[in-house]
Amino acid sequence: MKKKLTIALAGNANVGKSVIFNQLTGLHQHIGNWPGKTVEKAEGTLHFKGYEIDVIDLPGIYSLSTFSLEEIISREYIAFEKPDLVINVVDASVLERNLFFTLQLVELETPLVIALNQIDMAQKKGIKIDHEKLSEILGVPVVPTIAIRGYGIYDLLKTAVETIEKKTANPSRIRYGKEIEERIEKIASLLEEKNLPYPPRWTAIKLLEGDEKIREEVKKIDPKILNLAQELAREIEEIHGHSCSTVITSERYEAAGRIAREVQKIQPISKRPLSQRLHDLTTNKVLGYPIMFSVVLLIFYGIFTFGDYTSTYIGDFLYGFEPLFDQIIRDHILKEIVWNGVIEAVIAGVTIALPYIVPFYFILYILEDSGYLSRVAFLMDIVMHKIGLHGKAFIPVMLAYGCNVPACLGCRIMETERERLLASFVVTLIPCAATTVVVLGLVGKFVGIEWAILLYAIDLVIIFLL
């Protein structure tokens, strides 16, 4: 009987975590939701050196605070489910930014291996990273990878299993300023006697940062410790003139920057990579918007041209079986019930939705995989925030003017439950192509075109007011 291991993949969004997950698990995976949540859960299995390994792809997050549902899920999974190992996927091309999250995993004292991903992108930017030195500083194994090509995946898996077997991952402790360290130690010493699922030092840091969930848990066990932590946090605020959470966050960023400077060398490059030039072009304040609107129009044209053609073709093909159906079922009433009541409903569902949803998801995958979706979000973020939405909501919102169904499904690209809910609510209010025909056609004919335009305008105003 094979021994079972559990490995969790954790890291920032868009660092190649899902690519590593796919490389490790192949087709042996299934997608669902976390229990009681709307956040997607990806889980897969693989067999390696006599082990059956469950791989969990945690949501892409930037900290272990409790500001979003994804952060709560990741933190509670690591703390309560206690996987045998966490693989922290790090983008080598922006090492300092990613190390901020890595240092929080180190503080959580979880068995850790770092996948230093996208080293090819880092090299194109002239960045060379000494992964052995990084491993020495952090006290955990570091494996260079290029996930999209499969480079380093075997070494990563081998290192992960060896680390679990030998229990060699002993993350180094990150030291803060003297006044913070003294107060962390004071709180941690009291917490060591308590039965908490989190490490005492990490809990002490979170109490000083004002983490609400940790405060609630400590209050249940010993309110005196919570009162002491609040008093010590106020002392730090008086010393620095900023909130305690801001001071700790700043020192953590400083530590991440210091480590990044120690392990990486940046060399000037004679020619900028094509990807960087495309990035500059697509985010340009002058050229970025025309490019974006051209892409959106192309998406509209492509989806609805393909959808109309495919819908007509599938409908004609399926309705071609009606004469055969007439020969099989002679009874008129039974035919009305089965054909008109059941089969035509299925045909309508297939021809109305699928021809538009399938190409939409295919195009959405290309946009997200190429990185262009994040550029669109960057360009439209200010505008979309004025109506309470994230920049990424621009694609579903625009698509809703054609059809609300793929637009609602497209809201899954939002990163938090709140953003998904808001975007879904808004796109259902947007008049789709069919609604527009009814409003401008029927209302215009029987009431007057000026009333039709006014009604349409009121609908748009309501969307923006919401």
N, C-alpha and C positions, 0 to 999 in steps of 0.2 A: 504493500500500500504506500502510495506516494505521500510524502510530508507536504503540508500546506503552508504557504507563506502569503502574506499580504503586503503589497507595495503600493504606496500612494504617490501620485505625481502632483507636485505643487509648484506654483510659480505665477508670475505676472501674466496678464493676457497677451496674446500674440508673441510668445517666445518660442513656439514650436512644440508646446507640451502635447497637444493633440496628435501631432505628427509622430512624436516618440511613442505615444500610446498606440497608434495604429501600427507602427513598426514592431512593437513588442507583441501585440495581440493578434494582428492580422484580422482574419474573419471571425475569430473566436471572441466576440464582444457583443454586448447588447446595451441599448440606450433606454433609459427610463427617467424617472424623477426621483429626487431624494424623498424619503417618506414624509408625507404631509407638506411637501414644498412644491413649488413650481419650477425649481431650478433643475436643469438637466443633469442626469447622472450617467456617466459612461463607465462601464465595468467590463473587463475582459479577462481571459485566462490564457496561460501558456505553460508549457512543460519544459523544465530546464534542469539538467543534472540531478534527476530523481525527485525534483520538487514540482508540485502543482502550484503555480503562482497566480494569485488574483491581483490584477492591476486596477486601481481606482484612479480615474482622472478627475481630480478635484477642480472646482471652478477657478478660473483665472482671477487672482486678487492681488492687491498691492500691499496689504498689511493684515495683521491678525487682530485688528480691532473689531468692533461690532457695529460698524456704520452701515453695513449692507448684509443682506441675507446670505450672499455668497461667502463673506468673511466669517459669519457665524457658523455656517455649515462646515467650512474647511477647518476652523479651529476646533469645533466640537468633535469632528471626526478624528483628528489627530490626537486630541486629548482623551476622548472617551473610548473610541474604538481601538486605539493604540496599534496601528499597523506595525509590522515588523521593521519597516524602513520607509522613509520618505525620500523620494528623488526630487530634489529641487532643480527645476529646469531654469537655467539662466541664459539670457541673451548676451553673448560675449561682446557684441558691438555696442552695447550700452551697459557695461558692467556695473558702474557706480549706481545707476538707478535700480538695477536688479538686486544688488547686494543689500539694499535697505530691507527688503523682504527676507533675504537669506539670514540676516542678523537676528530677525525676529524668530525664525525657525530654530536658530542656534540657541536663543534664550529659552525656547520651549523645551530644550534638552531632548529632542526627538532623535533617534538614530537617523543619520543623514548621509546622503551621497549627492554631490552636485554634478549635474550634466551641463557642462559649459558648451551650450549649443550655438549654432550659427557662427562658428569660428571662421568660416570662409567669408562671411559678410564683414567680420571684424578686420580680417586681413586686407580686404578691398579698401577699407577705410584707413589702412596703415596702422592698425592696432595689433600689437603682438602681446599675448598674455602668457605669463609664466604660471601654468596651471599647478605645477609642483609647489611653487612658493605659496600660491593661494591655498592649496591643501594644507600646507604647514601652518599658515596663519590661522585658518579657521578650524583646524583639527579634524577635518573630514576629507574623505577621498573626493577628488575632482577628476572627471573624465571628459575630455574634449569630444564633441560630437557635431556632425552635420546631419541632422535628423532626416531631412528631405532626401538625402542620398543614401541613408542607412549607415553612414560612416560613424563608427564608435558605438553603435547600438549593442553589439555583442560584448564589447569591453565594459559597457555600462552595466549590462545585466550580470556579467560575471563578477564585477566589483561589488554590485549590490548584494549578491548571494554570499560572497566571501565576507563582506562586512557584517551580514546577519549571523553567519556561522561563527566568526571569530570575535564578534562584538567589539570591533576596532574603532567604531565611530565615536570619538569623544570630543564633541564640539568645544572649542575654546570659549572661555567666558569673556564677554565684551565688558570692558571697564568704562564706567562713566566718571564724571568729575567727582572730586572728593566729597563735596557736600551731598551729592546724590547717592554715592556709594554707601556713605554712612547711614543714610536713612533707609536705603534698600536692605542693608544687612540687619538693621534694627527690626524692620517689619518681617523679613524672611525668618529670623530666629524664632519669632513667635508663631509663625505659620508652620514650622517644621513639626510641631506637636499636633497639628490639626490634620484631619483626614480629608484632604482636598485632591481632586483629580489632576490638578495642575502643579508643576514644580513650585516650591516656595518662593524662589528668587523671581521667577517670571510673574507669579501672582502679586508679589510686592511691587514690581514695576508697573503692572497694570492698575493696581490700587492708586499709585501715585499719579498715573496718567488719567485717572478718573473713569476707568472702564465700568460702565453701569452694570453689566452682567456679572462681572467679578465682584463688584461691591455688594450686589444682592446676595451672592453665594457666601461671601465672608460674613455678611451681616447675620445670616441664619446661624452660622457657627459660633461667632464671637463678635458682637457689636463693638467691643472695646478696641479690637484691632482695626476695625474700620474707622473709628473715631481718631485713633492714633495716626493712621495713614492720612486722613484728611488734614490733621494738624501739621504733619510733616510736609505735606504738599504745599500748604500755605507758607511754611517757612522757606521752601525753595522759591516760591513765587516772590517773596519779599527780598530774597537775595538777588535774584536775576531780573526782577521787574516784568516777568512774563509768566503765563500759566505754566504749571509744572509739566503738562503734556507737551507743550511747545518746546520747553527746555530739553526734555528727554528725546523728543523727535529730532531736534536740531543736533544733539550729540550723536544720535544714531546715524544721521545723515553724514555727519563729520567723520564718524568711524568708517562708514562705507566709502567715502571719498578717499580717506587715508589709505585704506586697504587697496582700493583700485589704483591709486598712484604708485603703490609699492610693487604691484604685480604686473602692470601693463606699461608698455612703451608705445608711444604714438609717433610714427614717422610720417613726414610730409609725403604726399603722393603727387606725382607729376600730372596725372590725368584723373579727373573725378569719375567714379563709377557711373555707368548708365543709369542704375537704379536711383542714385542720388540726383542725377540731372532730371530724371522723370519726376522725382519727388518735388524738386524745386519748381518744375513746370506746372505740375498739377495742384500745387498749393500757392501758386503765385496770385497775388491780389488782383492782378489785371487779367491774366490769361486763364487762371484757374476756373473762374465761373463760366466763361464760354465753353471750355472743355467739358466741365461738369454737365451743363445743360445739353450739350451735344450728345454726351454719353446717355443721359436720361432719356432724351428723345429717341435715340437709337434703341434703347431698352424697350421703350413703349412700342415703337414700330415693330421691333423684332418679336416681342411677346405676342402682340395682338395680331400681327400678320400670320405668324406660325399658328397661334391659337385658332384663328378664324378658319384657316385652311384645314388644320387637323380636325377641328370640331365638325366641319362640313363633311370631310372624308369619312370620319368614324361614324357620323350619323347616317350617311348614305349607305355605308357598308352594313350597319346593324339593321336599318330599316329594310334592307334587301331581303331579310329573312321573314318579313311579314307575310308574303304570299305562301311560303312554306308553312308558316304557323296557321294560316287560314285552312290549309289542306288537312293539317293534323287535328285542329279543334274546329268542329263544324258548328257547335252550339254558339249562337250569337252572344248570349248573355255571359257565358263563361269566357269567351274571347275578350269581351269588353273588360271583364274583371282582371284577367291575367295579362293581356297585352297592354291595354290602355291604363290599367291601374297599377301594374307592377313593372312590367318590362319597359314601358315607355318612361317610367319614373327613373329606372336605372340608367337608361340611355341618356336621359336629360342630365342626370348627375354626372355621368362620364363625359359627355360632350361639353357641358357648361364649365366644369371645374378643372378637370385634369389637363386639357390642352393648354391651359394658362398657368396652372400651378407648377407643372413639371419644368417648363422652360424658365420660369421665374426662379425656381430654386437652383437650377443649373447656372444661370447668369449670376445669381447672388453668391454662389460658391466661387465662381471665377473672380468676382469683384472683391470678395473677402480674402481669398487666397492670394490674390495679386497685391493686396494692401491698398487698393484704390478706395475701398469703402471707408477706411479710416481717414483718407484725405478728404473725401466728401463730407464726413462728419466734422472735420476740422474747419472746412470752408463754411459750412452751414450752422455751426454750433451757436454762434451769436444770434442769428436769425431765429433758429428753432427754440432757443432758450427764452425768447420773448413770448412764446406761446406755451412755455413750460415743458418743452420736449428736449431730448438729447439730439445732437447733430446727426446721429445715426438714423433717427426717425425720418429723415428726409426721404429716403428711398421708399419705405412703405407708404408715406403720406402721398408722394407723387403717384405711386402705383395705384392708390385707392381711387384716383380720378378715372382710372380705367376699369378696375374691378376690386371690390372690397375683400374678396376671399383670399387671393394671394397676398394682399396687403396686410391682412390680419395675421396670416401665417408668417409673413416676413418680420413681424414685430418680435419674433424670437431672437433676433440679432441684438436686441437691447440687453445691456449688461446686468441690470437689476430688475427685481420684480416690479418695483414702483414704475420704472421707465417703461417696462413692457405693458403694464396695465394702462398707463396714461396714453401711450401710443395706440394701443388697441382700441381704447375708448374714442380717441379722436378719429381714427381712420374709418370707424363705423359710421361716423356722422358725415363724412365727406361724400358728396354726390358722385356716384360712379357713372360710367357711360350710359347705362340703362336709365338711371334716375334722371340724368341730364336730358335725355331724349324725352322722357315723360314731362319734365318741368318745362323745357323750352318748346316742346312740340304741342302737347295737349293743353297745357295752361295757356300757352301763347295763342292757340287756335280759338279756345272758348272764352278766355278772359281778356287776352291782349298780351302782346309781346313785352310791353313795358312791365306788366305785373309778373310775367315769367322771369324776366331779368332781375326784378326786385326780389322775388322769392329766392332765386339762386344766390343773389348777393347777400341776403339775410343769413342764409345757410353758412356761407363762407365767413361772415362776421362772427357768428356764434362760435365757430371753430376757433377763430383767433382769440375771442374773448375768454374761452375756456382755458 
